[in-house]
Amino acid sequence: MSLRLLQHVGVDGTRSVIAATSAGAAFVPGVDSVRALAERAIADGTDLAGAVAAYGTGASVDIAAELAAGRLMSPIDHVDPAHVVMTGTGLTHLGSAEGRDKMHRAAADAEKQTDSMRMFLEGVERGKPGPGERGQQPEWFYKGDGSGLVAPGAALEMPDFAEDGGEEPELAGIYLIGADGTPFRLGLCLANEFSDHVTERHNYLWLAHSKLRQASLGPELLVGPPPEHVEGMSRIHRDGAVLWEKPFLSGEANMSHSIANLEAHHFKYDLFRRPGDIHVHFFGTATLSFAEGVTTREGDVFEIEAAPFTLPLRNTLTRAAPRSVSVKAL
């Protein structure tokens, strides 16, 4: 039975961890965060399932009801959000180049292959290396720190200067860096890697700007080996009705890169192996409403669901009020 871990906050602010399987869900007594549970597993030389067994389980809980009540947090966090690093990779899924190529071709000579298509094809050719080999490095971007991680059910807020707020349904790998600098994968989460596609379309060199946005993780951390095939649905609700929906695929069977290759090219940098840090690494998508001409607006609700996760991820789109920022010389 696959193990899923969730983080819960009670009405009095008390935090708890929930362990869920197909047999049901129950609180894990004596531990208040997934990060603490992972630290226990590392210290004991076991895995997360072993750490849950060491603590045991207590009262059962209805996780769907707790999600509806707003009592499920992001399944990973840190007491200091600056120690959560959000990053990601693009052009990693079979079919993912089409939408990006349309966006970027307007800025390139129509007779030439765009940089996005060239990078995608290089990934198809060398993105799944054999054991001991180094594969093609993927497109990579920095997204922010833990201050931009939005709880399931909470609003995704685009800045007042944003040109767009668009969904990106995908999987994210969750990692804790051990005391010796070893990255430990805790599991995978369903994710909305929220981006500004209008800004990116203007000039692909603005990709870095377009990615500096919030993101949200589904409430469940799926523990164990990553599933080869993940099939889900991405929807946008407007005024109580479905505005747009489309299935999406993920998992290595649907990717041009292996997860191991994406991990190798992220954690090859020393600064991403700082002990105690949490990493949320988005693995990319091939499904965007923006690529099909959808223009989102405030009040739209993004919904992403996919087995083997049992709970959906929903977030409402909002826009931040204008903020005046000035630099003072000392």
VEXDREN-2710 file (C-alpha; in Angstrom, 1 decimal):
% VEXDREN-2710
k/r/px/py/pz
1/MET/0.0/0.0/0.0
2/SER/1.4/3.4/-1.0
3/LEU/2.1/5.7/1.9
4/ARG/1.0/9.4/1.8
5/LEU/2.0/12.0/4.4
6/LEU/0.1/15.1/5.1
7/GLN/0.6/18.1/7.5
8/HIS/-2.4/19.2/9.6
9/VAL/-3.0/22.3/11.7
10/GLY/-5.8/22.2/14.4
11/VAL/-8.1/25.0/15.3
12/ASP/-5.8/25.8/18.2
13/GLY/-2.8/26.0/15.9
14/THR/-1.4/22.6/17.0
15/ARG/0.5/20.9/14.1
16/SER/0.3/17.2/13.3
17/VAL/1.4/14.7/10.7
18/ILE/-1.1/12.3/9.1
19/ALA/-0.1/9.0/7.6
20/ALA/-2.6/7.7/4.9
21/THR/-2.8/4.5/2.9
22/SER/-5.7/2.8/1.0
23/ALA/-6.7/1.3/4.4
24/GLY/-7.3/4.8/5.9
25/ALA/-5.6/7.8/7.5
26/ALA/-4.4/8.4/11.1
27/PHE/-2.4/10.9/13.1
28/VAL/1.2/10.1/13.8
29/PRO/1.6/11.0/17.5
30/GLY/4.8/12.7/18.8
31/VAL/5.8/14.5/15.6
32/ASP/4.6/17.8/14.3
33/SER/6.1/18.1/10.8
34/VAL/7.1/15.9/7.8
35/ARG/10.6/17.5/8.0
36/ALA/11.0/16.3/11.6
37/LEU/9.8/12.8/10.6
38/ALA/12.4/12.7/7.8
39/GLU/15.1/13.9/10.2
40/ARG/14.2/11.0/12.5
41/ALA/14.3/8.5/9.6
42/ILE/17.8/9.7/8.5
43/ALA/19.1/9.6/12.1
44/ASP/17.7/6.0/12.6
45/GLY/19.0/4.8/9.2
46/THR/15.5/3.9/8.0
47/ASP/13.0/5.3/5.6
48/LEU/9.8/7.4/6.1
49/ALA/7.6/4.3/6.4
50/GLY/10.0/3.0/9.1
51/ALA/9.8/6.3/10.9
52/VAL/6.0/6.2/10.9
53/ALA/6.1/2.7/12.3
54/ALA/8.5/3.9/15.1
55/TYR/6.1/6.5/16.2
56/GLY/3.0/4.4/15.6
57/THR/-0.4/5.8/14.6
58/GLY/-3.2/7.2/16.7
59/ALA/-6.7/8.5/16.0
60/SER/-8.1/8.1/12.6
61/VAL/-9.0/11.1/10.5
62/ASP/-11.0/11.9/7.4
63/ILE/-8.5/13.8/5.2
64/ALA/-11.1/14.9/2.7
65/ALA/-13.1/16.6/5.4
66/GLU/-10.0/18.2/6.9
67/LEU/-9.1/19.5/3.4
68/ALA/-12.5/21.0/3.0
69/ALA/-12.2/22.6/6.4
70/GLY/-8.9/24.2/5.5
71/ARG/-6.9/22.3/8.0
72/LEU/-4.4/20.7/5.7
73/MET/-1.1/22.6/5.1
74/SER/1.5/22.2/2.4
75/PRO/3.0/18.7/3.0
76/ILE/6.4/20.2/3.5
77/ASP/7.7/23.4/5.0
78/HIS/10.5/24.8/7.2
79/VAL/10.4/27.0/10.3
80/ASP/12.5/29.5/8.3
81/PRO/11.0/29.8/4.7
82/ALA/14.4/31.0/3.4
83/HIS/15.6/27.4/3.8
84/VAL/13.0/26.2/1.3
85/VAL/14.4/26.4/-2.3
86/MET/11.8/26.2/-5.1
87/THR/13.2/25.4/-8.5
88/GLY/12.1/23.5/-11.6
89/THR/12.8/22.2/-15.1
90/GLY/11.0/22.6/-18.4
91/LEU/10.7/20.8/-21.7
92/THR/11.0/17.5/-19.9
93/HIS/7.8/15.8/-21.1
94/LEU/7.0/14.2/-24.4
95/GLY/4.9/16.7/-26.2
96/SER/6.0/19.6/-23.9
97/ALA/7.8/21.4/-26.7
98/GLU/4.8/22.2/-28.8
99/GLY/3.3/24.9/-26.6
100/ARG/6.6/26.5/-25.8
101/ASP/7.7/26.4/-29.4
102/LYS/4.5/28.4/-30.4
103/MET/5.2/30.9/-27.7
104/HIS/8.9/31.4/-28.6
105/ARG/8.7/31.1/-32.4
106/ALA/7.3/34.7/-32.8
107/ALA/10.7/35.9/-31.5
108/ALA/12.8/33.8/-33.8
109/ASP/13.4/33.3/-37.5
110/ALA/10.7/31.1/-38.7
111/GLU/13.2/29.2/-40.9
112/LYS/15.2/28.2/-37.9
113/GLN/14.6/25.7/-35.1
114/THR/13.8/27.6/-31.9
115/ASP/16.1/27.2/-28.8
116/SER/13.2/25.6/-27.0
117/MET/12.7/22.9/-29.7
118/ARG/16.4/22.3/-29.9
119/MET/16.7/21.8/-26.1
120/PHE/13.6/19.5/-26.1
121/LEU/15.1/17.3/-28.8
122/GLU/18.4/17.1/-27.0
123/GLY/16.5/15.9/-24.0
124/VAL/14.7/13.2/-26.0
125/GLU/18.0/12.0/-27.3
126/ARG/20.1/12.0/-24.1
127/GLY/17.7/12.8/-21.2
128/LYS/17.6/9.2/-19.9
129/PRO/21.2/8.1/-19.4
130/GLY/22.3/4.7/-18.4
131/PRO/23.7/3.9/-14.9
132/GLY/26.9/5.9/-14.2
133/GLU/26.4/8.1/-17.2
134/ARG/25.6/11.9/-17.2
135/GLY/22.7/12.8/-19.5
136/GLN/21.7/16.0/-21.2
137/GLN/21.1/18.9/-18.8
138/PRO/17.6/20.2/-18.8
139/GLU/16.2/23.7/-18.9
140/TRP/16.4/24.9/-15.3
141/PHE/14.8/27.8/-13.4
142/TYR/14.7/29.3/-9.9
143/LYS/11.2/30.0/-8.6
144/GLY/11.7/31.4/-5.1
145/ASP/11.8/30.4/-1.5
146/GLY/9.3/29.0/0.9
147/SER/7.5/32.3/1.3
148/GLY/6.0/31.7/-2.1
149/LEU/4.6/28.2/-1.2
150/VAL/0.8/28.4/-1.0
151/ALA/-1.3/25.9/1.0
152/PRO/-3.8/23.7/-0.8
153/GLY/-7.1/25.6/-1.0
154/ALA/-5.4/29.0/-0.5
155/ALA/-5.3/31.7/-3.2
156/LEU/-2.5/32.0/-5.8
157/GLU/-1.7/35.6/-5.9
158/MET/-0.1/37.2/-9.0
159/PRO/1.8/40.4/-8.5
160/ASP/0.1/43.6/-9.5
161/PHE/2.6/44.0/-12.4
162/ALA/1.9/40.4/-13.8
163/GLU/0.7/40.0/-17.3
164/ASP/-0.9/36.7/-16.6
165/GLY/-1.5/34.1/-14.0
166/GLY/-1.5/30.6/-15.5
167/GLU/-1.6/27.1/-14.1
168/GLU/1.0/24.4/-14.7
169/PRO/-0.2/20.9/-13.6
170/GLU/2.8/18.7/-12.7
171/LEU/4.7/16.7/-10.2
172/ALA/7.2/18.1/-7.7
173/GLY/10.0/16.2/-6.0
174/ILE/10.5/17.0/-2.3
175/TYR/14.0/16.8/-0.8
176/LEU/15.8/17.2/2.5
177/ILE/19.5/17.8/2.6
178/GLY/21.1/15.6/5.2
179/ALA/23.9/16.6/7.7
180/ASP/26.6/15.3/5.3
181/GLY/25.1/17.1/2.3
182/THR/23.3/14.1/0.9
183/PRO/20.0/15.0/-0.8
184/PHE/17.2/12.7/0.4
185/ARG/14.1/12.4/-1.7
186/LEU/11.1/12.3/0.6
187/GLY/8.5/11.8/-2.2
188/LEU/6.4/13.5/-4.8
189/CYS/3.6/15.9/-4.6
190/LEU/0.9/17.0/-7.0
191/ALA/1.7/20.7/-7.9
192/ASN/0.6/23.8/-9.6
193/GLU/3.8/25.5/-10.8
194/PHE/2.0/28.9/-11.3
195/SER/3.6/31.1/-14.0
196/ASP/3.2/34.2/-16.1
197/HIS/3.1/33.0/-19.7
198/VAL/2.3/36.3/-21.3
199/THR/5.6/37.7/-19.9
200/GLU/7.5/34.6/-21.2
201/ARG/5.9/34.8/-24.6
202/HIS/7.1/38.4/-25.1
203/ASN/10.7/37.2/-25.0
204/TYR/11.9/33.8/-23.9
205/LEU/14.8/35.5/-22.1
206/TRP/12.1/36.7/-19.7
207/LEU/11.5/33.1/-18.6
208/ALA/13.4/33.9/-15.4
209/HIS/11.0/36.8/-14.6
210/SER/7.9/34.7/-15.5
211/LYS/8.8/32.0/-13.0
212/LEU/9.2/34.3/-9.9
213/ARG/5.7/33.6/-8.8
214/GLN/4.0/31.6/-6.1
215/ALA/3.3/27.9/-6.3
216/SER/1.1/25.4/-4.6
217/LEU/1.5/21.7/-3.6
218/GLY/-1.3/19.2/-3.2
219/PRO/-1.8/18.1/0.4
220/GLU/-0.3/14.6/0.0
221/LEU/3.4/13.7/-0.1
222/LEU/3.6/10.3/-2.0
223/VAL/6.3/8.3/-0.4
224/GLY/8.3/5.6/-2.2
225/PRO/9.5/5.0/-5.7
226/PRO/8.1/7.5/-8.2
227/PRO/5.2/6.1/-10.3
228/GLU/6.1/5.4/-13.9
229/HIS/2.8/6.7/-15.2
230/VAL/0.6/9.5/-13.7
231/GLU/-2.6/10.5/-15.5
232/GLY/-4.6/13.4/-14.2
233/MET/-7.0/16.2/-15.1
234/SER/-6.4/20.0/-15.1
235/ARG/-9.4/22.3/-14.9
236/ILE/-10.3/25.9/-14.6
237/HIS/-13.6/26.8/-13.0
238/ARG/-15.2/30.2/-13.6
239/ASP/-18.4/31.4/-12.0
240/GLY/-19.2/27.9/-10.8
241/ALA/-18.8/26.2/-14.2
242/VAL/-15.9/24.4/-15.9
243/LEU/-14.3/26.9/-18.3
244/TRP/-11.6/24.5/-19.5
245/GLU/-10.3/21.1/-18.8
246/LYS/-7.7/18.7/-20.2
247/PRO/-6.0/15.5/-19.1
248/PHE/-2.3/15.6/-18.4
249/LEU/0.4/13.0/-18.2
250/SER/3.5/12.7/-16.1
251/GLY/5.8/10.1/-14.7
252/GLU/9.0/8.8/-16.4
253/ALA/7.0/6.9/-19.0
254/ASN/5.8/10.2/-20.3
255/MET/9.0/12.2/-19.9
256/SER/12.0/12.8/-22.1
257/HIS/14.2/13.0/-19.0
258/SER/14.5/10.5/-16.1
259/ILE/13.9/11.9/-12.7
260/ALA/17.4/10.8/-11.7
261/ASN/18.9/12.9/-14.5
262/LEU/16.9/16.0/-13.4
263/GLU/18.0/15.4/-9.8
264/ALA/21.7/14.9/-10.9
265/HIS/21.8/18.2/-12.7
266/HIS/20.1/20.1/-9.9
267/PHE/22.1/18.7/-7.0
268/LYS/25.5/18.8/-8.8
269/TYR/25.8/22.4/-7.5
270/ASP/27.3/22.7/-4.0
271/LEU/24.9/25.5/-2.9
272/PHE/22.0/23.1/-3.3
273/ARG/23.4/20.6/-0.9
274/ARG/23.4/22.8/2.2
275/PRO/22.5/20.6/5.3
276/GLY/19.0/21.2/6.6
277/ASP/17.5/22.8/3.5
278/ILE/14.3/21.7/1.9
279/HIS/14.1/21.6/-1.9
280/VAL/10.8/21.6/-3.9
281/HIS/11.8/20.8/-7.5
282/PHE/9.1/21.0/-10.2
283/PHE/9.4/18.4/-13.0
284/GLY/7.6/20.1/-15.8
285/THR/4.4/19.7/-17.8
286/ALA/3.0/19.4/-21.3
287/THR/-0.4/20.8/-20.6
288/LEU/-1.3/24.5/-20.4
289/SER/-4.6/26.3/-20.8
290/PHE/-2.6/29.3/-22.1
291/ALA/-1.3/27.3/-25.1
292/GLU/-5.0/26.8/-26.1
293/GLY/-5.9/30.4/-25.9
294/VAL/-7.4/30.6/-22.5
295/THR/-7.0/34.0/-20.7
296/THR/-7.4/33.6/-16.9
297/ARG/-8.9/36.3/-14.7
298/GLU/-9.2/37.0/-11.0
299/GLY/-11.7/34.6/-9.3
300/ASP/-10.9/31.6/-11.5
301/VAL/-10.3/28.4/-9.6
302/PHE/-7.5/26.0/-10.7
303/GLU/-8.1/22.3/-10.0
304/ILE/-5.6/19.6/-10.5
305/GLU/-6.2/15.9/-9.6
306/ALA/-4.4/12.7/-10.5
307/ALA/-4.1/9.2/-9.2
308/PRO/-2.4/7.8/-7.1
309/PHE/-3.1/11.0/-5.1
310/THR/-6.5/10.9/-3.6
311/LEU/-7.1/14.6/-2.9
312/PRO/-7.3/17.4/-5.5
313/LEU/-5.4/20.6/-5.5
314/ARG/-7.5/23.7/-5.8
315/ASN/-6.4/27.4/-5.7
316/THR/-8.2/30.6/-6.6
317/LEU/-6.5/33.2/-8.7
318/THR/-6.1/36.7/-7.1
319/ARG/-4.1/39.8/-7.8
320/ALA/-2.0/41.7/-5.3
321/ALA/-2.5/45.3/-4.6
322/PRO/0.2/47.6/-6.1
323/ARG/3.2/48.1/-3.9
324/SER/5.6/51.0/-4.0
325/VAL/9.2/50.0/-3.6
326/SER/12.0/52.5/-3.5
327/VAL/15.8/52.1/-2.9
328/LYS/17.5/54.2/-0.3
329/ALA/21.1/55.0/-0.4
330/LEU/23.1/54.8/2.8
END
